């Protein structure tokens, strides 16, 4: 098993989906606004001056509205352009996903200072990235650079004691049961201060900012 750098492992663990540009769902948004106000197509037609057939085609993405039509929608619906262009609300639904990781069966990412075990690694597009880490480092100077990655991180000490070094704060000692939440784009590093290597559980948000 080949060891990687701490920075490389952190980026790999905390990486999210590849960025993408979400398509503009204008028709769906128009329909959402209409239904939220309990308006019929005829109601919107009278308010905007657009034909019912045109509105129907816009809502079903059969045509793209012209600038003039967009202006009529904004005026007639009593909204501004950002409201019209905001994505439709996602309906809450239970997907029933789950991913069991038996003890010791996570995906391992060893480095010179940490031994990460990525948990729930079978699920794609997770909103959180959970992993367990054995902290091998015993001194801050074992790190060649700060560990940092996008998002935020929750950390709890499961076994032993650690010292958390961060870019903007004094070093902080944590022991079994202590936890901390921090901005993981801020440089950080962990070292074990107990007789045996400490074990911590971390949960990171996605690099795209999703919770």
Secondary structure, DSSP 4 states (H G I P E B T S, - for coil): ---B-HHHHHHHHH--SPP-PPPP-HHHHHHHHHHHTT--HHHHHHHH---HHHHHHHHTTSSPPPHHHHHHHHHHHT--HHHHHSPPPPPP----------TT-SEEEEBSSEEEEE-STT-SS-SEEEEEEEE---SGGG-SS-B--SSEEEEEEEESEEEEEETTEEEEEEETT-EEEEETTS-EEEEE-SSS-EEEEEEEE-TT---
